[in-house]
Amino acid sequence: MAEIHVNIFGEIGWENNLQSVSAQTKSATKDDYIVLHIHSPGGEVNEGFAIYDHLVGLGIDGETRIEGHCASIATVPAMAYKKRTITENSNFFVHNPWTMAEGDASALIDTAEQLKAIENRIATFYSRVTGKSVDDMLALMAIANEIKPTQAKELGFVTDIIKPVMAMASLKSNNQINQITTETIMDFLAKMKSDMNNLFKGVKNQLPENAVLNSITATLTDGNEIEIITDSDMPAVGDAVVMVASGEAAPNGDHTLDNGTVITVSEGIITAIVEAVVQAEDLQVENSTLKSELESVKAELLETQNLFTEFKNKLEGKQMVYNRTQRTSFTDKTAKESNRLSGLNLLDKTKYSK
């Protein structure tokens, strides 16, 4: 039996998703044991439930280790196993779901109803895992306060409180993972709202209702692949960019495609595009190469022409010899026939003269 360690460190959606978790559990077998490490402020609801369903669906025994913070939808995959531990310095955080909405009164009412349905869905999920009533869970979510490890255990969210081991302390030191407070998570939610707004802009909120978004895969000069979400056949400013390998938003900064085009990315959105420019030196090299190839072709053509001329001359020479041979034979034959006749006439004349 082998321990398969699965990490959910950071936001659920861009940084951690079903694809990244599935990649970490790809080699797991029924005889293995999964250790799920969580330090996350939450993220997208559907992605959180998708991760939970994937882990449970594997049918492999395991445990959850909350190491730092487990908030919002990150609490859902945390419930994947019967054994759920939390370090004594960590905390737990649940709250009502929220989203952004726009439109008329009917659209806003519809969005509110959808949010309420998600709220009940999460509360029902918590109730099934903890054994508490749905109303108790709804009340806890409405308060939206930080839950200490002891309270998390009393409520049934976790089964054990553990002291962090030295290896874990070293990991925190090396990666500078600080304890997340309630204020931190609220700041995160505000930032997430802003990021989502940028993302909606990135996929072009001015599109007509029947517009279809395309997914363009491109390779960077460093070998990494990116996926560009666009409404056209070519990347454009405002398109969203995702790293194919991780499913995360492309890092901020300039990224050079293998065709030389440079895209500038900020918060996962293309903010500028500089098309590939062919340098004068490159043109000179290409021109020199083409000239060299042309000279080579000319030399081969000249050689072919010379061979053809030589062959033609030989052929004409053989034709002249053939023609002479034919004329000589015909002349000799005619001369012999003439002599024969002349001789006959001479004999006749001699005969008659006697």
Secondary structure, 3 states (H helix, E strand, C coil): CCEEEEEEECCECCCECHHHHHHHCCCCCCCCEEEEEEEECCECHHHHHHHHHHHHHCCCCEEEEEEEEEEHHHHCHHHCCCEEEEECCCEEECCCCCCCCCCCHHHHHHHHHHHHHHHHHHHHHHHHHHCCCHHHHHHHHHHCCEECHHHHHHHCCCCEEECCCHHHHHHHHHHCCCCCCHHHHHHHHHHHHHHHHHHHHHCCCCCCCCCCCEEEEEEECCCCEEEEEECCCCCCCCCEEEECCCCCECCCEEEEECCCCEEEEECCEEEEEECCCCCHHHHHHHHHHHHHHHHHHHHHHHHHHHHHHHHHHHHHHHHHHHHHHHHHHHHHHHHHHHHHHHHHHHHHHHHHHC
